Protein backbone atom coordinates (compact mmCIF):
# COMPACT_ATOMS: atom_id res chain seq x y z
CA UNK A 1 0.00 0.00 0.00
CA UNK A 2 1.09 3.54 -0.53
CA UNK A 3 0.50 4.52 3.09
CA UNK A 4 0.87 2.45 6.23
CA UNK A 5 -0.99 3.15 9.49
CA UNK A 6 1.94 4.41 11.50
CA UNK A 7 5.66 4.87 12.12
CA UNK A 8 7.79 3.15 14.74
CA UNK A 9 8.02 4.88 18.11
CA UNK A 10 11.78 5.47 17.80
CA UNK A 11 11.40 7.16 14.44
CA UNK A 12 8.55 9.29 15.78
CA UNK A 13 10.80 10.53 18.60
CA UNK A 14 13.61 11.42 16.20
CA UNK A 15 11.30 13.27 13.88
CA UNK A 16 9.61 15.14 16.73
CA UNK A 17 13.01 16.17 18.17
CA UNK A 18 14.05 17.56 14.82
CA UNK A 19 10.78 19.45 14.53
CA UNK A 20 11.18 20.91 18.03
CA UNK A 21 14.77 22.07 17.45
CA UNK A 22 13.85 23.78 14.19
CA UNK A 23 10.61 25.31 15.58
CA UNK A 24 8.51 23.99 12.74
CA UNK A 25 4.96 25.23 12.51
CA UNK A 26 2.14 23.31 14.16
CA UNK A 27 1.01 22.21 10.73
CA UNK A 28 4.19 20.16 10.23
CA UNK A 29 3.73 18.54 13.63
CA UNK A 30 0.17 17.51 12.78
CA UNK A 31 1.33 15.92 9.52
CA UNK A 32 3.81 13.70 11.35
CA UNK A 33 1.30 12.86 14.05
CA UNK A 34 -1.40 11.99 11.57
CA UNK A 35 0.81 9.38 9.91
CA UNK A 36 0.28 7.18 12.97
CA UNK A 37 -3.51 7.21 12.71
CA UNK A 38 -5.47 4.09 11.82
CA UNK A 39 -8.15 4.67 9.19
CA UNK A 40 -11.40 2.74 9.26
CA UNK A 41 -12.64 0.78 6.29
CA UNK A 42 -15.89 2.22 4.93
CA UNK A 43 -19.31 0.74 5.63
CA UNK A 44 -20.03 -0.59 2.18
CA UNK A 45 -16.57 -1.80 1.22
CA UNK A 46 -16.40 -5.56 0.69
CA UNK A 47 -13.18 -7.32 1.48
CA UNK A 48 -11.58 -8.25 -1.77
CA UNK A 49 -11.38 -7.58 -5.50
CA UNK A 50 -13.18 -9.88 -7.94
CA UNK A 51 -11.66 -13.21 -8.97
CA UNK A 52 -8.24 -12.67 -7.43
CA UNK A 53 -6.15 -15.84 -7.47
CA UNK A 54 -5.04 -16.07 -3.85
CA UNK A 55 -2.07 -18.39 -4.26
CA UNK A 56 0.27 -15.38 -4.24
CA UNK A 57 0.01 -12.15 -2.28
CA UNK A 58 0.56 -10.01 -5.39
CA UNK A 59 2.82 -7.59 -3.53
CA UNK A 60 4.87 -5.16 -5.53
CA UNK A 61 7.25 -2.29 -4.91
CA UNK A 62 5.93 1.13 -5.63
CA UNK A 63 7.18 4.48 -6.87
CA UNK A 64 7.21 7.35 -4.41
CA UNK A 65 5.99 10.28 -6.43
CA UNK A 66 7.54 13.70 -5.91
CA UNK A 67 5.15 16.50 -5.07
CA UNK A 68 7.15 19.39 -6.46
CA UNK A 69 9.95 21.58 -5.16
CA UNK A 70 10.11 22.22 -1.43
CA UNK A 71 10.28 25.70 0.05
CA UNK A 72 13.73 27.07 0.83
CA UNK A 73 12.85 27.62 4.49
CA UNK A 74 12.08 23.99 5.32
CA UNK A 75 14.14 22.06 2.76
CA UNK A 76 17.09 21.30 5.05
CA UNK A 77 14.87 20.18 7.91
CA UNK A 78 12.78 17.96 5.64
CA UNK A 79 15.97 16.40 4.30
CA UNK A 80 17.10 15.62 7.85
CA UNK A 81 13.75 14.09 8.71
CA UNK A 82 13.71 11.97 5.57
CA UNK A 83 17.18 10.63 6.35
CA UNK A 84 15.95 9.45 9.75
CA UNK A 85 13.10 7.47 8.22
CA UNK A 86 13.07 4.27 6.21
CA UNK A 87 11.77 4.45 2.65
CA UNK A 88 8.47 2.87 3.69
CA UNK A 89 8.04 5.44 6.46
CA UNK A 90 8.82 8.28 4.06
CA UNK A 91 6.03 6.95 1.88
CA UNK A 92 3.66 7.04 4.86
CA UNK A 93 4.37 10.77 5.26
CA UNK A 94 4.31 11.63 1.58
CA UNK A 95 1.10 9.70 0.90
CA UNK A 96 -0.81 12.72 2.20
CA UNK A 97 0.37 14.64 -0.88
CA UNK A 98 -0.92 12.18 -3.46
CA UNK A 99 -4.51 12.81 -4.56
CA UNK A 100 -6.82 9.97 -5.50
CA UNK A 101 -6.98 9.50 -9.28
CA UNK A 102 -10.77 9.39 -9.02
CA UNK A 103 -11.97 11.97 -6.50
CA UNK A 104 -8.73 14.07 -6.51
CA UNK A 105 -8.71 14.29 -2.72
CA UNK A 106 -5.52 13.63 -0.77
CA UNK A 107 -7.35 13.02 2.51
CA UNK A 108 -8.49 9.68 3.91
CA UNK A 109 -11.93 9.44 5.50
CA UNK A 110 -14.41 6.77 6.49
CA UNK A 111 -16.14 7.37 3.18
CA UNK A 112 -13.00 7.07 1.07
CA UNK A 113 -11.24 4.26 2.85
CA UNK A 114 -7.42 4.08 2.88
CA UNK A 115 -5.15 4.85 -0.05
CA UNK A 116 -3.87 2.00 -2.20
CA UNK A 117 -1.45 2.15 -5.12
CA UNK A 118 -1.21 0.22 -8.36
CA UNK A 119 1.73 -0.26 -10.72
CA UNK A 120 2.01 -2.70 -13.61
CA UNK A 121 -1.51 -3.86 -12.91
CA UNK A 122 -0.99 -4.93 -9.29
CA UNK A 123 -1.58 -3.45 -5.87
CA UNK A 124 1.78 -2.40 -4.50
CA UNK A 125 3.37 -1.97 -1.09
CA UNK A 126 6.75 -0.90 0.26
CA UNK A 127 9.21 1.45 -1.40
CA UNK A 128 7.91 3.39 -4.39
CA UNK A 129 11.28 4.14 -5.94
CA UNK A 130 11.34 1.49 -8.66
CA UNK A 131 8.30 2.28 -10.78
CA UNK A 132 7.88 5.24 -13.06
CA UNK A 133 4.08 5.11 -13.19
CA UNK A 134 1.94 4.55 -10.12
CA UNK A 135 -1.78 5.18 -9.75
CA UNK A 136 -2.95 6.20 -6.26
CA UNK A 137 -6.61 5.70 -5.41
CA UNK A 138 -8.86 5.36 -2.40
CA UNK A 139 -9.90 1.79 -1.67
CA UNK A 140 -13.61 2.65 -1.88
CA UNK A 141 -13.27 4.75 -5.03
CA UNK A 142 -11.76 1.82 -6.90
CA UNK A 143 -14.07 -0.83 -5.47
CA UNK A 144 -17.17 1.06 -6.55
CA UNK A 145 -15.90 1.91 -10.05
CA UNK A 146 -18.39 -0.08 -12.17
CA UNK A 147 -16.03 -1.45 -14.84
CA UNK A 148 -13.04 -2.38 -12.71
CA UNK A 149 -12.38 -6.01 -11.81
CA UNK A 150 -9.43 -8.35 -11.22
CA UNK A 151 -8.34 -11.24 -13.39
CA UNK A 152 -5.51 -13.51 -12.22
CA UNK A 153 -4.42 -10.85 -9.76
CA UNK A 154 -4.21 -8.11 -12.43
CA UNK A 155 -6.54 -5.11 -12.25
CA UNK A 156 -8.59 -4.53 -15.38
CA UNK A 157 -9.83 -1.22 -16.87
CA UNK A 158 -8.19 1.03 -14.29
CA UNK A 159 -6.92 3.64 -16.75
CA UNK A 160 -10.10 3.71 -18.82
CA UNK A 161 -12.25 4.09 -15.69
CA UNK A 162 -10.11 6.96 -14.43
CA UNK A 163 -10.43 8.63 -17.85
CA UNK A 164 -14.20 8.11 -17.88
CA UNK A 165 -14.62 9.41 -14.34
CA UNK A 166 -12.62 12.55 -15.05
CA UNK A 167 -15.13 13.57 -17.70
CA UNK A 168 -17.97 13.55 -15.15
CA UNK A 169 -18.74 16.17 -12.50
CA UNK A 170 -19.87 15.17 -9.04
CA UNK A 171 -23.51 16.09 -8.42
CA UNK A 172 -22.58 16.89 -4.82
CA UNK A 173 -19.35 18.95 -4.94
CA UNK A 174 -19.25 19.88 -8.64
CA UNK A 175 -15.69 18.63 -9.20
CA UNK A 176 -14.65 16.10 -11.84
CA UNK A 177 -13.74 12.46 -11.19
CA UNK A 178 -17.22 11.24 -10.33
CA UNK A 179 -17.14 7.61 -11.42
CA UNK A 180 -20.12 6.36 -9.39
CA UNK A 181 -23.43 6.76 -11.19
CA UNK A 182 -26.97 6.19 -10.07
CA UNK A 183 -28.33 2.73 -10.89
CA UNK A 184 -31.26 4.23 -12.82
CA UNK A 185 -30.16 4.27 -16.47
CA UNK A 186 -32.00 7.49 -17.22
CA UNK A 187 -30.42 9.34 -14.29
CA UNK A 188 -27.56 11.67 -15.17
CA UNK A 189 -26.24 12.06 -11.63
CA UNK A 190 -22.72 10.93 -10.81
CA UNK A 191 -20.80 11.17 -7.57
CA UNK A 192 -17.43 10.78 -5.97
CA UNK A 193 -17.76 7.76 -3.70
CA UNK A 194 -16.77 9.74 -0.57
CA UNK A 195 -19.32 12.44 -1.44
CA UNK A 196 -22.15 9.95 -1.93
CA UNK A 197 -21.17 8.17 1.28
CA UNK A 198 -22.09 11.20 3.33
CA UNK A 199 -25.44 11.77 1.61
CA UNK A 200 -27.96 10.02 3.91
CA UNK A 201 -30.57 9.70 1.15
CA UNK A 202 -28.33 7.57 -1.09
CA UNK A 203 -29.09 3.86 -1.04
CA UNK A 204 -26.43 1.18 -1.42
CA UNK A 205 -26.53 -2.46 -2.51
CA UNK A 206 -23.90 -5.13 -1.81
CA UNK A 207 -23.61 -5.80 -5.55
CA UNK A 208 -21.97 -2.36 -5.94
CA UNK A 209 -25.01 -0.43 -7.03
CA UNK A 210 -26.13 2.94 -5.70
CA UNK A 211 -29.39 4.87 -6.00
CA UNK A 212 -29.25 8.65 -5.75
CA UNK A 213 -31.63 10.60 -3.46
CA UNK A 214 -34.09 11.23 -6.29
CA UNK A 215 -34.41 7.52 -7.15
CA UNK A 216 -33.89 6.01 -3.71
CA UNK A 217 -37.40 4.52 -3.76
CA UNK A 218 -36.58 2.42 -6.82
CA UNK A 219 -35.58 -1.23 -6.38
CA UNK A 220 -32.27 -2.96 -6.91
CA UNK A 221 -32.25 -6.15 -9.07
CA UNK A 222 -32.12 -8.48 -6.06
CA UNK A 223 -35.10 -6.68 -4.52
CA UNK A 224 -37.12 -7.07 -7.73
CA UNK A 225 -36.21 -10.76 -7.92
CA UNK A 226 -37.31 -11.24 -4.31
CA UNK A 227 -40.69 -9.67 -5.07
CA UNK A 228 -41.12 -11.80 -8.19
CA UNK A 229 -40.35 -14.89 -6.14
CA UNK A 230 -42.99 -14.05 -3.54
CA UNK A 231 -45.65 -13.55 -6.20
CA UNK A 232 -44.92 -16.64 -8.25
CA UNK A 233 -43.16 -19.12 -5.99
CA UNK A 234 -45.57 -22.02 -6.36
CA UNK A 235 -45.70 -21.82 -10.14
CA UNK A 236 -41.94 -21.64 -10.59
CA UNK A 237 -41.19 -24.33 -8.05
CA UNK A 238 -43.46 -26.83 -9.74
CA UNK A 239 -42.02 -25.95 -13.16
CA UNK A 240 -38.31 -25.85 -12.42
CA UNK A 241 -37.61 -27.80 -9.23
CA UNK A 242 -37.94 -31.52 -8.78
CA UNK A 243 -38.25 -32.31 -5.04
CA UNK A 244 -36.61 -35.66 -5.60
CA UNK A 245 -33.43 -34.26 -7.09
CA UNK A 246 -32.88 -31.00 -5.22
CA UNK A 247 -30.80 -31.14 -2.04
CA UNK A 248 -32.51 -27.97 -0.85
CA UNK A 249 -36.09 -29.14 -0.50
CA UNK A 250 -36.04 -28.68 3.28
CA UNK A 251 -36.84 -25.00 3.18
CA UNK A 252 -33.35 -23.71 2.37
CA UNK A 253 -32.66 -21.17 -0.34
CA UNK A 254 -30.42 -21.44 -3.37
CA UNK A 255 -27.55 -18.96 -3.18
CA UNK A 256 -24.99 -19.00 -5.98
CA UNK A 257 -21.57 -17.41 -6.24
CA UNK A 258 -19.57 -17.51 -9.47
CA UNK A 259 -15.80 -17.99 -9.50
CA UNK A 260 -13.66 -16.83 -12.43
CA UNK A 261 -16.61 -17.05 -14.85
CA UNK A 262 -16.59 -15.52 -18.30
CA UNK A 263 -19.19 -12.90 -19.21
CA UNK A 264 -21.22 -15.51 -21.06
CA UNK A 265 -21.11 -17.90 -18.10
CA UNK A 266 -22.15 -15.15 -15.69
CA UNK A 267 -25.20 -14.38 -17.85
CA UNK A 268 -26.07 -18.08 -17.95
CA UNK A 269 -25.87 -18.30 -14.15
CA UNK A 270 -28.04 -15.22 -13.66
CA UNK A 271 -30.69 -16.62 -16.03
CA UNK A 272 -30.66 -19.95 -14.23
CA UNK A 273 -30.96 -18.28 -10.83
CA UNK A 274 -33.83 -16.05 -11.89
CA UNK A 275 -35.86 -19.13 -12.90
CA UNK A 276 -35.30 -20.85 -9.56
CA UNK A 277 -35.80 -18.12 -6.97
CA UNK A 278 -32.04 -18.17 -6.41
CA UNK A 279 -29.74 -15.32 -5.47
CA UNK A 280 -26.39 -14.70 -7.15
CA UNK A 281 -23.72 -12.95 -5.09
CA UNK A 282 -20.66 -11.32 -6.57
CA UNK A 283 -18.66 -12.00 -3.40
CA UNK A 284 -18.47 -14.85 -0.93
CA UNK A 285 -21.12 -14.83 1.80
CA UNK A 286 -21.72 -17.38 4.58
CA UNK A 287 -25.11 -18.42 3.16
CA UNK A 288 -23.77 -19.42 -0.29
CA UNK A 289 -24.94 -22.93 -1.19
CA UNK A 290 -23.12 -23.44 -4.51
CA UNK A 291 -19.92 -21.97 -5.93
CA UNK A 292 -20.08 -22.20 -9.71
CA UNK A 293 -16.47 -22.35 -10.89
CA UNK A 294 -15.00 -22.00 -14.36
CA UNK A 295 -12.75 -24.94 -15.28
CA UNK A 296 -10.02 -25.49 -17.84
CA UNK A 297 -9.61 -28.41 -20.25
CA UNK A 298 -8.36 -30.59 -17.36
CA UNK A 299 -11.39 -29.81 -15.23
CA UNK A 300 -9.30 -27.63 -12.90
CA UNK A 301 -10.65 -24.44 -11.34
CA UNK A 302 -8.75 -21.31 -10.36
CA UNK A 303 -7.91 -21.20 -6.66
CA UNK A 304 -9.91 -18.14 -5.62
CA UNK A 305 -10.93 -16.95 -2.16
CA UNK A 306 -14.48 -18.11 -2.94
CA UNK A 307 -13.33 -21.64 -3.72
CA UNK A 308 -11.24 -21.88 -0.55
CA UNK A 309 -14.06 -20.56 1.64
CA UNK A 310 -16.45 -23.01 -0.01
CA UNK A 311 -14.13 -25.91 0.88
CA UNK A 312 -13.98 -24.82 4.52
CA UNK A 313 -17.75 -24.36 4.72
CA UNK A 314 -18.60 -27.66 3.01
CA UNK A 315 -20.34 -25.94 0.10
CA UNK A 316 -20.78 -27.52 -3.31
CA UNK A 317 -18.15 -26.42 -5.84
CA UNK A 318 -19.45 -27.39 -9.26
CA UNK A 319 -18.60 -26.56 -12.85
CA UNK A 320 -20.80 -24.53 -15.17
CA UNK A 321 -21.84 -27.82 -16.74
CA UNK A 322 -24.04 -28.44 -13.70
CA UNK A 323 -25.96 -25.24 -14.45
CA UNK A 324 -26.42 -26.31 -18.06
CA UNK A 325 -27.58 -29.79 -16.99
CA UNK A 326 -30.13 -28.29 -14.61
CA UNK A 327 -31.50 -25.97 -17.28
CA UNK A 328 -31.77 -28.82 -19.77
CA UNK A 329 -33.51 -31.09 -17.25
CA UNK A 330 -35.82 -28.35 -16.00
CA UNK A 331 -34.92 -29.15 -12.40
CA UNK A 332 -31.95 -29.34 -10.05
CA UNK A 333 -29.88 -32.40 -10.88
CA UNK A 334 -27.43 -34.28 -8.68
CA UNK A 335 -24.31 -32.14 -8.14
CA UNK A 336 -21.84 -34.97 -7.53
CA UNK A 337 -21.02 -35.76 -11.20
CA UNK A 338 -20.21 -32.07 -11.72
CA UNK A 339 -18.22 -31.49 -8.52
CA UNK A 340 -14.80 -29.91 -9.12
CA UNK A 341 -11.93 -32.09 -7.86
CA UNK A 342 -8.82 -30.25 -9.06
CA UNK A 343 -7.43 -26.71 -8.94
CA UNK A 344 -4.92 -25.09 -11.26
CA UNK A 345 -2.14 -25.45 -8.65
CA UNK A 346 -2.45 -29.25 -8.65
CA UNK A 347 -4.38 -29.82 -5.39
CA UNK A 348 -6.96 -32.58 -5.67
CA UNK A 349 -9.92 -33.78 -3.61
CA UNK A 350 -10.31 -30.65 -1.47
CA UNK A 351 -13.93 -29.76 -2.35
CA UNK A 352 -15.30 -33.24 -1.64
CA UNK A 353 -13.19 -33.67 1.50
CA UNK A 354 -14.38 -30.32 2.83
CA UNK A 355 -18.01 -31.12 2.07
CA UNK A 356 -17.82 -34.50 3.82
CA UNK A 357 -15.98 -33.01 6.81
CA UNK A 358 -18.84 -30.57 7.41
CA UNK A 359 -21.52 -33.15 6.59
CA UNK A 360 -20.10 -35.52 9.19
CA UNK A 361 -19.55 -32.75 11.77
CA UNK A 362 -15.81 -33.35 11.69
CA UNK A 363 -13.32 -31.12 13.52
CA UNK A 364 -12.26 -27.94 11.79
CA UNK A 365 -9.07 -28.07 9.77
CA UNK A 366 -6.97 -25.69 11.90
CA UNK A 367 -8.26 -26.63 15.34
CA UNK A 368 -5.58 -26.09 18.03
CA UNK A 369 -3.35 -24.10 15.65
CA UNK A 370 -2.25 -20.53 16.37
CA UNK A 371 -0.96 -18.22 13.62
CA UNK A 372 1.30 -15.19 13.98
CA UNK A 373 1.89 -13.21 10.75
CA UNK A 374 5.24 -11.49 10.38
CA UNK A 375 6.56 -9.13 7.68
CA UNK A 376 4.95 -7.18 4.84
CA UNK A 377 1.76 -8.26 3.07
CA UNK A 378 -0.74 -6.50 0.86
CA UNK A 379 -3.31 -5.74 3.54
CA UNK A 380 -6.33 -7.06 1.64
CA UNK A 381 -4.66 -10.42 1.06
CA UNK A 382 -3.44 -10.63 4.63
CA UNK A 383 -7.06 -10.09 5.68
CA UNK A 384 -8.10 -12.96 3.39
CA UNK A 385 -5.48 -15.24 4.93
CA UNK A 386 -6.65 -14.41 8.43
CA UNK A 387 -10.28 -15.06 7.53
CA UNK A 388 -9.34 -18.42 6.03
CA UNK A 389 -7.50 -19.27 9.24
CA UNK A 390 -10.36 -18.33 11.56
CA UNK A 391 -12.95 -20.03 9.35
CA UNK A 392 -10.83 -23.18 9.53
CA UNK A 393 -10.87 -22.98 13.34
CA UNK A 394 -7.41 -21.47 13.81
CA UNK A 395 -6.52 -18.66 16.21
CA UNK A 396 -4.85 -15.40 15.15
CA UNK A 397 -2.16 -14.03 17.45
CA UNK A 398 -1.87 -10.29 16.83
CA UNK A 399 0.98 -9.30 19.17
CA UNK A 400 4.44 -10.75 19.66
CA UNK A 401 4.04 -10.63 23.44
CA UNK A 402 0.90 -12.72 23.09
CA UNK A 403 2.84 -15.28 21.05
CA UNK A 404 5.56 -15.51 23.72
CA UNK A 405 2.96 -15.78 26.46
CA UNK A 406 1.18 -18.55 24.58
CA UNK A 407 4.40 -20.53 24.23
CA UNK A 408 4.88 -20.42 28.01
CA UNK A 409 1.37 -21.58 28.82
CA UNK A 410 1.60 -24.57 31.12
CA UNK A 411 -1.86 -25.89 30.28
CA UNK A 412 -1.26 -29.25 28.63
CA UNK A 413 -4.91 -30.32 28.45
CA UNK A 414 -5.08 -29.01 24.89
CA UNK A 415 -1.87 -29.18 22.92
CA UNK A 416 -1.70 -26.07 20.73
CA UNK A 417 0.83 -25.49 17.98
CA UNK A 418 2.00 -21.95 17.24
CA UNK A 419 2.97 -21.09 13.66
CA UNK A 420 4.94 -18.03 12.53
CA UNK A 421 3.78 -17.17 9.01
CA UNK A 422 5.97 -15.20 6.61
CA UNK A 423 5.19 -13.96 3.11
CA UNK A 424 6.95 -16.12 0.52
CA UNK A 425 5.60 -14.17 -2.47
CA UNK A 426 8.16 -11.89 -4.13
CA UNK A 427 6.03 -10.00 -6.62
CA UNK A 428 6.25 -7.03 -4.25
CA UNK A 429 9.79 -6.35 -5.44
CA UNK A 430 11.04 -5.13 -8.78
CA UNK A 431 13.68 -6.75 -10.95
CA UNK A 432 16.37 -4.63 -9.24
CA UNK A 433 16.20 -6.72 -6.08
CA UNK A 434 17.96 -9.99 -5.34
CA UNK A 435 15.02 -12.34 -4.82
CA UNK A 436 17.06 -15.06 -3.13
CA UNK A 437 18.41 -12.54 -0.63
CA UNK A 438 14.90 -11.30 0.14
CA UNK A 439 13.67 -14.85 0.63
CA UNK A 440 16.38 -15.62 3.15
CA UNK A 441 15.85 -12.33 4.97
CA UNK A 442 12.14 -13.03 5.42
CA UNK A 443 12.79 -16.60 6.47
CA UNK A 444 15.51 -15.55 8.93
CA UNK A 445 13.29 -12.93 10.56
CA UNK A 446 10.47 -15.46 10.95
CA UNK A 447 12.78 -18.15 12.35
CA UNK A 448 14.21 -15.76 14.92
CA UNK A 449 10.71 -15.16 16.29
CA UNK A 450 9.82 -18.84 16.03
CA UNK A 451 12.92 -19.87 17.97
CA UNK A 452 12.21 -17.35 20.70
CA UNK A 453 8.60 -18.47 21.03
CA UNK A 454 9.25 -22.18 20.42
CA UNK A 455 7.00 -22.06 17.36
CA UNK A 456 7.09 -23.53 13.87
CA UNK A 457 7.89 -21.38 10.81
CA UNK A 458 5.74 -21.71 7.67
CA UNK A 459 5.24 -19.86 4.41
CA UNK A 460 1.85 -18.24 3.81
CA UNK A 461 1.37 -20.67 0.93
CA UNK A 462 1.10 -23.52 3.46
CA UNK A 463 -2.25 -22.10 4.57
CA UNK A 464 -3.57 -21.97 1.00
CA UNK A 465 -2.30 -25.43 0.09
CA UNK A 466 -3.72 -27.01 3.25
CA UNK A 467 -7.14 -25.44 2.72
CA UNK A 468 -7.16 -26.35 -0.99
CA UNK A 469 -6.40 -30.00 -0.12
CA UNK A 470 -8.56 -29.91 3.05
CA UNK A 471 -5.82 -31.60 5.04
CA UNK A 472 -2.86 -30.45 7.08
CA UNK A 473 0.31 -30.56 5.03
CA UNK A 474 3.75 -31.08 6.63
CA UNK A 475 5.26 -27.93 8.13
CA UNK A 476 8.08 -26.73 5.89
CA UNK A 477 9.99 -23.52 6.46
CA UNK A 478 12.82 -23.84 3.97
CA UNK A 479 13.23 -21.41 1.07
CA UNK A 480 11.88 -22.84 -2.15
Secondary structure by P-SEA (a helix, b strand, c coil): ccccccccaaaaaaaaaaaaaacccaaaaaaaaaccbbbbcccccccccccccccccbbbbbbbccccccccccaaaaaaaaaaccaaaaaaaacccccccccccccccccccbbbbbccccccccccccccbbbbbcaaaaaaccccccccccccaaaaaaaaaaacccccccccccccccccccccccccaaaaaacccccccccbbbbcccccccccaaaaaaaaaaacaaaaaacccccccccccccbbbbbbbccccaaaaaaaaaaaaaccbbbbccccccccccbbbbcccccccccaaaaaaaaaccccccaaaaaaaaaacccccccccccccccccccaaaaaaaaaaaaccccccccbbbbbccccaaaaaaaaaaaaaaabbbbbccaaaaaaaaacccccbbbbbbbbbbcccccccccccaaaaaaaaaaaaaaaaaaacbbbbcaaaaaaaaaaccccccccccc
